[in-house]
């Protein structure tokens, strides 16, 4: 096994600075609006900020950014955060060809990577090896006005054509274009109104999913009534053939295709009734899909097709398994993969003769290898604190690779040995610190109702009980998402300067199965918030830290949890970063994504009285108390975020800034031409990370 080499690249200190906390915020007009829900009147003074395209709102954002950037730049100038982040992000610019977004097809390899530190990623390809990549698509060739973010690549079976999907400025809405590789012929057509990366080649074209682009604008805005289309190369999108559509607004569609392009399946889900139907196409039967299952009550996802047998992913008694069944006898199931107590299924990869699956536990990952009869051939336990982030089988090399990562080590490539079921590290990961000095602690604490909540702590050398350790708390905890240890330069920055990091596995996440996830949904959503608060209380009661030394950070759903916790019990926290958070729960349902079944099933609806009252009880925006001086906050959003509209952050910041008791800084930072995932250019990412984590650390220092 090769050793991983590390290089010390920065000093472990920050220069203490003093920043004037008295900030002259831009004047924010109050325009009182009364919204009535079930006979209850709710006043909203900043609803005018929801019109994000108006001149008034745009001018207000510019003034807010000017104030915030002045404050934040003063912090960053006096510290080594930018320089340190530069070093910590180095790994992302220098990854090998098996990292992340690449596609292998015959002798062509495709990859999305940064051409320079001042640009967004471009598409590259290589002929027959993993080195010597040539640039194929420059984002500027699509638009010089918008930031083009490539999100998905799909090559035709013969490798002649590549379909590539991209968004503008980070929006969820995407477009598709096509290139012929050999002579660099770029087809004129652009397919619009797509969101998910569903592109499956068939003949001289491909299947994809789009949303209506006609007079039913409301349907498009709410991402309803999807259509499965077939696009033929060289034709306009208006000529695409409609393959399948739905008639009810809660019905969704998804198209699948196998890697050999020998089977295509359309899945129709009626979310409101939890009914699923599946239709399949065999390539030699034209474009007509015929039923496989109709209106069944269990969900399956088709992943492969071998010798008239379908391989699919499904849940049995709330646990995920890969199964197989003959296409002519779909009720004859066979379970192919194992399950493990205290572990959740996270990923899989198929070889010609083996099935490799990964599972996440509290402390590490399990890799299991089975054959197609369901017999387990071997198992591997990864080192403590590490998780499997990617499984990749290379048919050309006949080798199996996977990636390991942790909070303190960037993704490292590993080679799996099928002879003795061991693995070895390939190459090296260079980082600007010594991760051998890092330690992990997995504990459980009792929440408000006695439920044991897992807490994963990362620290350096030792964790003293002297109440002086700055702590960084993070969570996500929604939609059944499984949180795995992943490398974050901001966490390293925080720890290297004397802090510690803790991830709280609140109810609502998927780390511990469906029951755990449902315990944080709808009327149970407050469990997630209370779990997070109890984590802070636990660290304080155990003597690790004190309230003024606790910084919290959360993005998207995690932003909601963090904001709700800090509004509910501000005395527990010292500083917060709330990134693209859902903050006005009463108005979220009116947005493009908030009204979808996914979000209604997660939070509930204001149309239901009990659910409305529950939403009102924890919604951060509605529960701001003007008698409280809340901790320092950096509230972040992106101008083109279509998933959580930026006005959530605008309204939340405006109301807090108007609070007569507010003394600690409340900063709004809205980044232009970015979406739900923040900065797009490499240098901009470094600035974003340096700003976020330096703000948190310095605000805790100012609390001393």
Residue, then its C-alpha position, 0 to 999 in steps of 0.5 A: x500500500x502506498x503512503x499518502x504524502x502531505x505537505x505543510x503549506x501554511x502557518x497555523x495562526x490568524x491575526x486578531x482584528x477589530x471590526x466596527x460592529x456598527x453598520x449603516x445598513x441601506x434603508x429598506x422601505x416598509x410596505x405592509x401586506x396582510x396575508x390571511x391563513x385559516x382566519x389568522x392574519x400575518x403581517x409581512x412588511x417586506x413582501x415587495x422584496x419577492x419581486x427580484x427583477x424589479x429595479x427597486x429590489x436590484x438597487x437595494x441588493x447592490x447597496x446591501x452587497x456594498x455594505x457586506x463586502x466592505x465588512x467582509x473584505x476588512x476581515x479577510x484582509x487582516x487574516x491568512x484565510x484566502x491564502x490558506x484556502x488557496x492551498x486547501x483547494x489545490x486538490x480540486x484543480x489537480x485530480x486524476x481522470x477517474x475523478x467525478x464527471x467523466x464518461x468512458x466509451x470505447x477509446x474516448x474519455x470525457x471530463x469536465x474540469x477547470x481550464x484556469x482559476x478564473x473560469x468555469x469548467x470546460x469539457x475535455x476529451x482524450x483519445x485512448x488514455x487518461x492523459x492528454x486531454x483536449x478541450x472540446x467545449x468552451x463555456x464561452x462558445x455558448x455565451x459570453x454574457x452568462x456563466x455556463x455551468x456544464x452538468x452532464x455528459x452522455x455519449x452515443x454508443x458508437x462514441x461519435x456524438x456527445x450530448x452535453x447539458x448545461x445551465x446558465x448562472x447556476x439555474x436548475x433549468x438546463x439546455x442540451x446541445x450536441x457535438x460530433x467528435x471527429x470533425x468537431x461538428x456542433x449541431x445548431x439545435x438547442x433543447x430547452x426546458x430540461x432540469x434533470x440529466x436524463x439523456x439516453x441515446x437510441x439510434x440517431x437521437x436520444x430520449x430526454x425529459x422536458x417541461x411544457x413551453x406553451x401557454x401553460x406557464x404556471x405548469x412550467x413554473x411549478x415543474x409539473x406535467x413532464x414529457x418524455x421526448x425523442x430528439x433526432x439529430x439535426x432537427x429542431x426541438x419543435x420537431x421532437x416526438x412526444x413519447x409519453x406524458x401525464x395528465x395529473x399535476x402530481x404525476x412525474x416521469x423518468x426515463x432510464x436506459x441501460x449502458x448497452x442501450x438494449x433496454x429503455x424504461x419509462x417510470x410514471x409515479x403518482x406521488x399523491x397516491x404512491x402508485x408506480x407504473x413502468x413501461x419498457x422499450x426493446x430497441x428492435x420494436x420501434x418507439x412504442x413502450x409497453x407495460x411492465x408494471x402498472x399502478x404497483x405500490x412499490x418503487x423500483x429503479x431500473x439499472x441494467x438489462x442482462x440476458x433478458x433479466x432486469x437489474x433494479x434498485x428497490x426497497x424491501x422493508x425500508x432497506x435498499x437492495x438490488x434485485x433481478x427479475x426476468x422481463x417476461x416474468x417481472x414478479x419473480x424477484x431475486x435479491x442480489x445484495x446484502x444488508x447490514x445492521x446500522x448501515x445504509x445503502x449508498x451506491x453500487x457499480x456493476x461489472x461483468x460478473x460482480x456487483x459492488x455495493x457501498x454502505x455507510x455506518x456511523x464511523x466508516x463505510x462497508x464495500x460488499x462484493x456479490x455475484x449475480x446469484x446474490x452470494x456475498x464474495x467479499x467485504x471491505x471496511x474502510x478506515x474510521x472517519x472515511x466514506x466511499x464517495x464514488x464506485x467506478x469499474x473500468x471495462x477497458x482496464x478491467x479494474x475496479x476503482x473507488x474513492x474515499x474521502x473524509x472531513x479532513x482528507x480530499x477524495x483519494x483514488x483506491x484500487x480494489x483487489x477482487x482476489x483477496x478483497x483488499x484495496x490500496x491507495x493510488x497516487x497521493x493527495x497533497x494538502x496543506x496540513x497534517x491529517x495524521x494529527x486529526x481525530x474523530x469522535x462519534x457519540x450520541x446525546x439525548x434530544x428533547x424527547x429522549x431520542x438518541x441523536x448521533x454527533x460526529x466530532x472532528x478535532x486536532x490532537x485533543x479535545x479539552x473540556x475547558x469551555x474554550x474551544x471554538x466549535x463549528x456545527x453543521x447539519x442538513x437533515x432533510x428529504x432523507x438525504x444521507x450525509x457522508x463525511x466529505x472534504x471541506x477546506x473550511x472545516x480544515x481552516x477552522x480546526x487548524x486555527x484552534x477550533x473543532x467541527x461537529x456534524x449533527x445527524x438530526x432527524x429528517x436525514x436518511x442516515x438511519x433509514x425511513x423511520x428516521x427520515x419521517x421523524x423529521x418531516x411535515x408535522x415532525x419538522x421541529x424535531x430536526x430543529x430541536x435536535x440541532x439545538x440539543x447538540x449545542x447544549x450537549x457540547x456546552x454541558x459537557x464543557x467542550x465550549x460555551x455559547x459565544x464560541x459556537x458557530x453554525x452553518x447550514x445550506x438549503x434545508x440545513x439553512x432552515x434548521x440553523x436559522x430556525x434554531x438560532x431564532x428560537x434560542x439565540x443565546x446558544x450561538x455566537x455566529x451563523x452563516x445561512x446559505x440559500x436557506x428556506x426562511x419564509x415557510x409560509x410563502x415557500x409554497x408559492x415559488x417554482x419549487x416550493x409548490x412541488x410534491x417533493x416539498x409539500x411532502x417534506x414540509x406540509x402545506x399552508x392550505x392544511x390548517x394543522x400544517x400551516x400552524x406547524x409551519x408558522x411555529x418554526x418559520x424563521x422569518x415569522x418568528x423574529x423577536x424585536x426584543x432580542x439581539x441575535x448573534x452575528x449572521x452572514x446570509x447568503x444567496x445567489x441571484x439565479x437560484x431557482x430552487x430556493x428563491x433569493x427573496x427568502x434571504x432578502x426578507x430575512x436580512x431586511x427584518x433582522x436589520x430593522x430589529x431595534x435590539x440588533x447590535x451584532x452584524x446582519x450581512x446579506x451577500x447576494x452573488x450575481x450569476x450564481x444559483x443554489x450551489x454558489x460560486x462557479x469560477x474556481x477563484x470565486x469558490x476560493x473567495x466564497x469559502x475564505x469569506x464564509x469561514x473567516x467570518x465565522x471564526x472572526x465573529x467568535x473572536x470578537x465575542x471574547 
